[in-house]
Amino acid sequence: MPLEHAEDKVLCARMLTELEKVNDEVKAATPELHEEGGVGKMIMAFHKFGVDHNATVQQFGRYPHRNDVMGRESTPEEVEYLKTANRYGQ
């Protein structure tokens, strides 16, 4: 979770790699837990959210939905993005 929420392109991308490693390790070590509907499904759900988070950080270098609370000015591109973006509950 800290990697997923970091406003750092390298760390956010690393999060996807780490989730893939965890998925592979769980699948190899305990395939019965990895079956559909099990741990593998949960890991892949985290991966899906991670892909979305990573795309935002790769595009903007930060999470634009945090700008107001962080006292940052939004760029025109961020303003447009925020009109339809997933704000992750914020």
A tleap script that builds the chain and sets N, CA, C and O, in Angstrom:
source leaprc.protein.ff14SB
mol = sequence {
  NMET PRO LEU GLU HIE ALA GLU ASP LYS VAL
  LEU CYS ALA ARG MET LEU THR GLU LEU GLU
  LYS VAL ASN ASP GLU VAL LYS ALA ALA THR
  PRO GLU LEU HIE GLU GLU GLY GLY VAL GLY
  LYS MET ILE MET ALA PHE HIE LYS PHE GLY
  VAL ASP HIE ASN ALA THR VAL GLN GLN PHE
  GLY ARG TYR PRO HIE ARG ASN ASP VAL MET
  GLY ARG GLU SER THR PRO GLU GLU VAL GLU
  TYR LEU LYS THR ALA ASN ARG TYR GLY CGLN
}
set mol.1.N position { 0.808 -1.198 0.000 }
set mol.1.CA position { 0.000 0.000 0.000 }
set mol.1.C position { 0.857 1.271 0.000 }
set mol.1.O position { 0.509 2.214 -0.711 }
set mol.2.N position { 1.939 1.346 0.747 }
set mol.2.CA position { 2.742 2.570 0.673 }
set mol.2.C position { 3.280 2.827 -0.731 }
set mol.2.O position { 3.336 3.976 -1.168 }
set mol.3.N position { 3.676 1.775 -1.441 }
set mol.3.CA position { 4.179 1.965 -2.802 }
set mol.3.C position { 3.056 2.435 -3.722 }
set mol.3.O position { 3.281 3.285 -4.583 }
set mol.4.N position { 1.875 1.902 -3.554 }
set mol.4.CA position { 0.736 2.277 -4.393 }
set mol.4.C position { 0.345 3.730 -4.206 }
set mol.4.O position { -0.126 4.376 -5.142 }
set mol.5.N position { 0.536 4.240 -3.019 }
set mol.5.CA position { 0.098 5.596 -2.720 }
set mol.5.C position { 1.217 6.632 -2.768 }
set mol.5.O position { 0.991 7.809 -2.487 }
set mol.6.N position { 2.412 6.199 -3.121 }
set mol.6.CA position { 3.538 7.127 -3.245 }
set mol.6.C position { 3.363 7.986 -4.494 }
set mol.6.O position { 2.942 7.497 -5.542 }
set mol.7.N position { 3.685 9.248 -4.373 }
set mol.7.CA position { 3.655 10.139 -5.535 }
set mol.7.C position { 5.041 10.159 -6.163 }
set mol.7.O position { 5.674 11.208 -6.286 }
set mol.8.N position { 5.484 8.998 -6.548 }
set mol.8.CA position { 6.803 8.816 -7.140 }
set mol.8.C position { 6.651 7.783 -8.250 }
set mol.8.O position { 6.183 6.671 -8.004 }
set mol.9.N position { 7.041 8.141 -9.466 }
set mol.9.CA position { 6.829 7.254 -10.611 }
set mol.9.C position { 7.525 5.907 -10.450 }
set mol.9.O position { 6.958 4.868 -10.789 }
set mol.10.N position { 8.740 5.921 -9.939 }
set mol.10.CA position { 9.505 4.679 -9.793 }
set mol.10.C position { 8.868 3.785 -8.728 }
set mol.10.O position { 8.696 2.587 -8.952 }
set mol.11.N position { 8.520 4.351 -7.583 }
set mol.11.CA position { 7.913 3.554 -6.511 }
set mol.11.C position { 6.547 3.013 -6.910 }
set mol.11.O position { 6.214 1.867 -6.607 }
set mol.12.N position { 5.776 3.823 -7.576 }
set mol.12.CA position { 4.441 3.377 -7.982 }
set mol.12.C position { 4.545 2.235 -8.996 }
set mol.12.O position { 3.780 1.273 -8.919 }
set mol.13.N position { 5.467 2.329 -9.931 }
set mol.13.CA position { 5.672 1.243 -10.901 }
set mol.13.C position { 6.213 -0.004 -10.203 }
set mol.13.O position { 5.855 -1.124 -10.567 }
set mol.14.N position { 7.063 0.186 -9.215 }
set mol.14.CA position { 7.613 -0.951 -8.468 }
set mol.14.C position { 6.510 -1.734 -7.768 }
set mol.14.O position { 6.596 -2.954 -7.629 }
set mol.15.N position { 5.486 -1.033 -7.335 }
set mol.15.CA position { 4.373 -1.681 -6.658 }
set mol.15.C position { 3.766 -2.767 -7.539 }
set mol.15.O position { 3.415 -3.836 -7.040 }
set mol.16.N position { 3.636 -2.515 -8.834 }
set mol.16.CA position { 3.075 -3.521 -9.737 }
set mol.16.C position { 3.986 -4.740 -9.822 }
set mol.16.O position { 3.514 -5.877 -9.811 }
set mol.17.N position { 5.273 -4.504 -9.904 }
set mol.17.CA position { 6.237 -5.598 -9.945 }
set mol.17.C position { 6.166 -6.425 -8.666 }
set mol.17.O position { 6.197 -7.654 -8.718 }
set mol.18.N position { 6.071 -5.765 -7.534 }
set mol.18.CA position { 6.012 -6.477 -6.246 }
set mol.18.C position { 4.729 -7.296 -6.130 }
set mol.18.O position { 4.762 -8.416 -5.621 }
set mol.19.N position { 3.609 -6.762 -6.588 }
set mol.19.CA position { 2.358 -7.520 -6.548 }
set mol.19.C position { 2.434 -8.752 -7.439 }
set mol.19.O position { 1.925 -9.814 -7.082 }
set mol.20.N position { 3.064 -8.612 -8.589 }
set mol.20.CA position { 3.234 -9.761 -9.478 }
set mol.20.C position { 4.113 -10.827 -8.831 }
set mol.20.O position { 3.844 -12.020 -8.971 }
set mol.21.N position { 5.165 -10.405 -8.123 }
set mol.21.CA position { 6.025 -11.356 -7.408 }
set mol.21.C position { 5.235 -12.093 -6.323 }
set mol.21.O position { 5.336 -13.313 -6.193 }
set mol.22.N position { 4.458 -11.349 -5.555 }
set mol.22.CA position { 3.651 -11.965 -4.497 }
set mol.22.C position { 2.682 -12.971 -5.110 }
set mol.22.O position { 2.524 -14.081 -4.601 }
set mol.23.N position { 2.040 -12.578 -6.197 }
set mol.23.CA position { 1.108 -13.486 -6.860 }
set mol.23.C position { 1.806 -14.774 -7.285 }
set mol.23.O position { 1.292 -15.866 -7.049 }
set mol.24.N position { 2.964 -14.652 -7.906 }
set mol.24.CA position { 3.712 -15.834 -8.346 }
set mol.24.C position { 4.156 -16.702 -7.169 }
set mol.24.O position { 4.094 -17.930 -7.242 }
set mol.25.N position { 4.601 -16.068 -6.090 }
set mol.25.CA position { 5.061 -16.815 -4.917 }
set mol.25.C position { 3.917 -17.567 -4.248 }
set mol.25.O position { 4.078 -18.725 -3.861 }
set mol.26.N position { 2.775 -16.927 -4.110 }
set mol.26.CA position { 1.622 -17.582 -3.487 }
set mol.26.C position { 1.144 -18.736 -4.367 }
set mol.26.O position { 0.816 -19.813 -3.870 }
set mol.27.N position { 1.109 -18.502 -5.660 }
set mol.27.CA position { 0.663 -19.541 -6.587 }
set mol.27.C position { 1.581 -20.760 -6.539 }
set mol.27.O position { 1.112 -21.898 -6.576 }
set mol.28.N position { 2.886 -20.521 -6.456 }
set mol.28.CA position { 3.850 -21.622 -6.404 }
set mol.28.C position { 3.823 -22.349 -5.061 }
set mol.28.O position { 3.906 -23.576 -5.013 }
set mol.29.N position { 3.708 -21.598 -3.983 }
set mol.29.CA position { 3.800 -22.186 -2.647 }
set mol.29.C position { 2.504 -22.855 -2.193 }
set mol.29.O position { 2.530 -23.902 -1.546 }
set mol.30.N position { 1.388 -22.250 -2.532 }
set mol.30.CA position { 0.100 -22.769 -2.070 }
set mol.30.C position { -0.944 -22.648 -3.179 }
set mol.30.O position { -1.848 -21.816 -3.098 }
set mol.31.N position { -0.819 -23.471 -4.203 }
set mol.31.CA position { -1.756 -23.361 -5.328 }
set mol.31.C position { -3.218 -23.515 -4.910 }
set mol.31.O position { -4.109 -22.942 -5.537 }
set mol.32.N position { -3.460 -24.280 -3.862 }
set mol.32.CA position { -4.844 -24.462 -3.409 }
set mol.32.C position { -5.446 -23.166 -2.872 }
set mol.32.O position { -6.658 -22.970 -2.957 }
set mol.33.N position { -4.616 -22.278 -2.322 }
set mol.33.CA position { -5.100 -20.981 -1.849 }
set mol.33.C position { -5.239 -19.984 -2.994 }
set mol.33.O position { -5.955 -18.988 -2.889 }
set mol.34.N position { -4.549 -20.270 -4.071 }
set mol.34.CA position { -4.518 -19.340 -5.196 }
set mol.34.C position { -5.679 -19.559 -6.163 }
set mol.34.O position { -5.896 -18.750 -7.065 }
set mol.35.N position { -6.413 -20.631 -5.983 }
set mol.35.CA position { -7.509 -20.960 -6.900 }
set mol.35.C position { -8.470 -19.794 -7.062 }
set mol.35.O position { -8.513 -18.879 -6.239 }
set mol.36.N position { -9.248 -19.850 -8.156 }
set mol.36.CA position { -10.222 -18.796 -8.429 }
set mol.36.C position { -11.126 -18.582 -7.223 }
set mol.36.O position { -11.648 -19.528 -6.633 }
set mol.37.N position { -11.293 -17.334 -6.882 }
set mol.37.CA position { -12.085 -16.990 -5.714 }
set mol.37.C position { -11.267 -16.928 -4.443 }
set mol.37.O position { -11.783 -16.539 -3.396 }
set mol.38.N position { -10.001 -17.303 -4.514 }
set mol.38.CA position { -9.146 -17.294 -3.334 }
set mol.38.C position { -8.195 -16.128 -3.317 }
set mol.38.O position { -8.517 -15.036 -3.783 }
set mol.39.N position { -7.017 -16.370 -2.775 }
set mol.39.CA position { -6.005 -15.331 -2.602 }
set mol.39.C position { -5.606 -14.716 -3.941 }
set mol.39.O position { -5.384 -13.508 -4.025 }
set mol.40.N position { -5.515 -15.527 -4.976 }
set mol.40.CA position { -5.142 -15.016 -6.294 }
set mol.40.C position { -6.097 -13.948 -6.781 }
set mol.40.O position { -5.681 -12.951 -7.372 }
set mol.41.N position { -7.376 -14.160 -6.533 }
set mol.41.CA position { -8.380 -13.164 -6.937 }
set mol.41.C position { -8.163 -11.855 -6.183 }
set mol.41.O position { -8.268 -10.775 -6.763 }
set mol.42.N position { -7.862 -11.954 -4.903 }
set mol.42.CA position { -7.615 -10.756 -4.102 }
set mol.42.C position { -6.371 -10.022 -4.591 }
set mol.42.O position { -6.380 -8.798 -4.722 }
set mol.43.N position { -5.308 -10.764 -4.858 }
set mol.43.CA position { -4.068 -10.147 -5.331 }
set mol.43.C position { -4.310 -9.449 -6.656 }
set mol.43.O position { -3.824 -8.338 -6.869 }
set mol.44.N position { -5.053 -10.085 -7.548 }
set mol.44.CA position { -5.308 -9.480 -8.849 }
set mol.44.C position { -6.219 -8.258 -8.734 }
set mol.44.O position { -6.130 -7.349 -9.559 }
set mol.45.N position { -7.083 -8.223 -7.736 }
set mol.45.CA position { -7.895 -7.022 -7.496 }
set mol.45.C position { -6.989 -5.874 -7.062 }
set mol.45.O position { -7.152 -4.746 -7.526 }
set mol.46.N position { -6.032 -6.157 -6.174 }
set mol.46.CA position { -5.058 -5.131 -5.780 }
set mol.46.C position { -4.258 -4.679 -6.998 }
set mol.46.O position { -3.960 -3.494 -7.149 }
set mol.47.N position { -3.916 -5.621 -7.857 }
set mol.47.CA position { -3.141 -5.301 -9.059 }
set mol.47.C position { -3.937 -4.361 -9.973 }
set mol.47.O position { -3.382 -3.414 -10.530 }
set mol.48.N position { -5.233 -4.628 -10.122 }
set mol.48.CA position { -6.087 -3.778 -10.962 }
set mol.48.C position { -6.099 -2.341 -10.429 }
set mol.48.O position { -5.952 -1.395 -11.202 }
set mol.49.N position { -6.271 -2.177 -9.130 }
set mol.49.CA position { -6.234 -0.840 -8.544 }
set mol.49.C position { -4.846 -0.219 -8.719 }
set mol.49.O position { -4.715 0.980 -8.969 }
set mol.50.N position { -3.821 -1.049 -8.584 }
set mol.50.CA position { -2.454 -0.570 -8.750 }
set mol.50.C position { -2.183 -0.044 -10.142 }
set mol.50.O position { -1.516 0.978 -10.306 }
set mol.51.N position { -2.702 -0.745 -11.156 }
set mol.51.CA position { -2.540 -0.290 -12.541 }
set mol.51.C position { -3.163 1.093 -12.706 }
set mol.51.O position { -2.574 1.977 -13.329 }
set mol.52.N position { -4.344 1.271 -12.151 }
set mol.52.CA position { -5.038 2.562 -12.234 }
set mol.52.C position { -4.257 3.657 -11.508 }
set mol.52.O position { -4.068 4.749 -12.044 }
set mol.53.N position { -3.808 3.366 -10.300 }
set mol.53.CA position { -3.028 4.343 -9.541 }
set mol.53.C position { -1.738 4.687 -10.286 }
set mol.53.O position { -1.367 5.856 -10.397 }
set mol.54.N position { -1.065 3.666 -10.790 }
set mol.54.CA position { 0.196 3.876 -11.483 }
set mol.54.C position { 0.007 4.763 -12.714 }
set mol.54.O position { 0.832 5.636 -12.982 }
set mol.55.N position { -1.066 4.544 -13.454 }
set mol.55.CA position { -1.327 5.354 -14.640 }
set mol.55.C position { -1.462 6.833 -14.275 }
set mol.55.O position { -0.969 7.700 -14.996 }
set mol.56.N position { -2.123 7.115 -13.165 }
set mol.56.CA position { -2.291 8.493 -12.723 }
set mol.56.C position { -0.949 9.119 -12.368 }
set mol.56.O position { -0.654 10.238 -12.790 }
set mol.57.N position { -0.143 8.412 -11.603 }
set mol.57.CA position { 1.164 8.940 -11.192 }
set mol.57.C position { 2.095 9.073 -12.397 }
set mol.57.O position { 2.844 10.045 -12.494 }
set mol.58.N position { 2.056 8.112 -13.309 }
set mol.58.CA position { 2.909 8.208 -14.496 }
set mol.58.C position { 2.515 9.409 -15.352 }
set mol.58.O position { 3.376 10.061 -15.944 }
set mol.59.N position { 1.226 9.699 -15.417 }
set mol.59.CA position { 0.758 10.824 -16.233 }
set mol.59.C position { 1.069 12.173 -15.597 }
set mol.59.O position { 1.511 13.094 -16.283 }
set mol.60.N position { 0.841 12.295 -14.296 }
set mol.60.CA position { 0.940 13.600 -13.644 }
set mol.60.C position { 2.115 13.741 -12.676 }
set mol.60.O position { 2.473 14.855 -12.293 }
set mol.61.N position { 2.709 12.629 -12.284 }
set mol.61.CA position { 3.788 12.687 -11.304 }
set mol.61.C position { 3.292 12.856 -9.879 }
set mol.61.O position { 4.076 13.048 -8.951 }
set mol.62.N position { 1.982 12.781 -9.722 }
set mol.62.CA position { 1.333 12.938 -8.414 }
set mol.62.C position { -0.134 12.559 -8.561 }
set mol.62.O position { -0.606 12.254 -9.656 }
set mol.63.N position { -0.844 12.585 -7.439 }
set mol.63.CA position { -2.278 12.339 -7.454 }
set mol.63.C position { -2.977 13.699 -7.450 }
set mol.63.O position { -3.014 14.370 -6.418 }
set mol.64.N position { -3.532 14.109 -8.590 }
set mol.64.CA position { -4.167 15.429 -8.657 }
set mol.64.C position { -5.294 15.634 -7.652 }
set mol.64.O position { -5.547 16.765 -7.237 }
set mol.65.N position { -5.978 14.558 -7.252 }
set mol.65.CA position { -7.082 14.716 -6.301 }
set mol.65.C position { -6.586 15.133 -4.915 }
set mol.65.O position { -7.392 15.504 -4.062 }
set mol.66.N position { -5.286 15.078 -4.680 }
set mol.66.CA position { -4.719 15.528 -3.403 }
set mol.66.C position { -4.357 17.014 -3.425 }
set mol.66.O position { -4.038 17.585 -2.382 }
set mol.67.N position { -4.401 17.632 -4.578 }
set mol.67.CA position { -3.896 18.997 -4.702 }
set mol.67.C position { -4.519 19.972 -3.707 }
set mol.67.O position { -3.800 20.735 -3.063 }
set mol.68.N position { -5.831 19.958 -3.574 }
set mol.68.CA position { -6.488 20.900 -2.661 }
set mol.68.C position { -5.985 20.755 -1.231 }
set mol.68.O position { -5.611 21.742 -0.599 }
set mol.69.N position { -5.974 19.526 -0.722 }
set mol.69.CA position { -5.568 19.325 0.670 }
set mol.69.C position { -4.070 19.543 0.877 }
set mol.69.O position { -3.625 19.803 1.995 }
set mol.70.N position { -3.291 19.435 -0.208 }
set mol.70.CA position { -1.849 19.642 -0.117 }
set mol.70.C position { -1.465 21.096 -0.412 }
set mol.70.O position { -0.289 21.455 -0.358 }
set mol.71.N position { -2.461 21.924 -0.725 }
set mol.71.CA position { -2.181 23.326 -1.026 }
set mol.71.C position { -1.462 23.513 -2.360 }
set mol.71.O position { -0.739 24.491 -2.551 }
set mol.72.N position { -1.666 22.570 -3.282 }
set mol.72.CA position { -1.013 22.657 -4.587 }
set mol.72.C position { -2.002 23.175 -5.623 }
set mol.72.O position { -3.203 22.913 -5.547 }
set mol.73.N position { -1.482 23.904 -6.574 }
set mol.73.CA position { -2.307 24.384 -7.672 }
set mol.73.C position { -2.384 23.298 -8.742 }
set mol.73.O position { -1.370 22.707 -9.114 }
set mol.74.N position { -3.587 23.046 -9.228 }
set mol.74.CA position { -3.778 22.060 -10.281 }
set mol.74.C position { -3.449 22.660 -11.639 }
set mol.74.O position { -3.740 23.825 -11.909 }
set mol.75.N position { -2.839 21.844 -12.485 }
set mol.75.CA position { -2.594 22.269 -13.855 }
set mol.75.C position { -3.912 22.191 -14.624 }
set mol.75.O position { -4.845 21.528 -14.172 }
set mol.76.N position { -4.007 22.852 -15.772 }
set mol.76.CA position { -5.234 22.723 -16.579 }
set mol.76.C position { -5.542 21.265 -16.940 }
set mol.76.O position { -6.708 20.873 -16.972 }
set mol.77.N position { -4.514 20.463 -17.209 }
set mol.77.CA position { -4.712 19.054 -17.520 }
set mol.77.C position { -5.291 18.299 -16.321 }
set mol.77.O position { -6.159 17.440 -16.478 }
set mol.78.N position { -4.801 18.627 -15.131 }
set mol.78.CA position { -5.317 17.977 -13.920 }
set mol.78.C position { -6.770 18.370 -13.666 }
set mol.78.O position { -7.575 17.533 -13.260 }
set mol.79.N position { -7.105 19.621 -13.898 }
set mol.79.CA position { -8.486 20.074 -13.711 }
set mol.79.C position { -9.421 19.270 -14.615 }
set mol.79.O position { -10.482 18.826 -14.174 }
set mol.80.N position { -9.032 19.082 -15.871 }
set mol.80.CA position { -9.841 18.289 -16.798 }
set mol.80.C position { -9.933 16.836 -16.344 }
set mol.80.O position { -11.010 16.240 -16.366 }
set mol.81.N position { -8.820 16.281 -15.939 }
set mol.81.CA position { -8.773 14.898 -15.463 }
set mol.81.C position { -9.710 14.697 -14.282 }
set mol.81.O position { -10.433 13.703 -14.224 }
set mol.82.N position { -9.702 15.619 -13.358 }
set mol.82.CA position { -10.486 15.480 -12.135 }
set mol.82.C position { -11.998 15.536 -12.371 }
set mol.82.O position { -12.777 15.108 -11.520 }
set mol.83.N position { -12.403 16.054 -13.506 }
set mol.83.CA position { -13.843 16.118 -13.806 }
set mol.83.C position { -14.458 14.730 -13.930 }
set mol.83.O position { -15.642 14.550 -13.646 }
set mol.84.N position { -13.666 13.747 -14.351 }
set mol.84.CA position { -14.204 12.393 -14.557 }
set mol.84.C position { -13.368 11.312 -13.874 }
set mol.84.O position { -13.675 10.126 -13.998 }
set mol.85.N position { -12.336 11.700 -13.169 }
set mol.85.CA position { -11.401 10.729 -12.594 }
set mol.85.C position { -11.971 9.989 -11.401 }
set mol.85.O position { -12.853 10.482 -10.698 }
set mol.86.N position { -11.441 8.781 -11.190 }
set mol.86.CA position { -11.696 8.057 -9.962 }
set mol.86.C position { -10.906 8.762 -8.860 }
set mol.86.O position { -9.681 8.857 -8.939 }
set mol.87.N position { -11.580 9.241 -7.865 }
set mol.87.CA position { -10.907 10.008 -6.810 }
set mol.87.C position { -10.566 9.135 -5.601 }
set mol.87.O position { -10.149 9.652 -4.566 }
set mol.88.N position { -10.737 7.844 -5.722 }
set mol.88.CA position { -10.317 6.904 -4.670 }
set mol.88.C position { -10.925 7.249 -3.310 }
set mol.88.O position { -10.269 7.141 -2.274 }
set mol.89.N position { -12.187 7.664 -3.335 }
set mol.89.CA position { -12.905 7.958 -2.096 }
set mol.89.C position { -12.607 9.324 -1.503 }
set mol.89.O position { -13.032 9.622 -0.387 }
set mol.90.N position { -11.886 10.152 -2.234 }
set mol.90.CA position { -11.562 11.485 -1.697 }
set mol.90.C position { -12.338 12.570 -2.399 }
set mol.90.O position { -12.186 13.747 -2.073 }
savepdb mol mol.pdb
quit
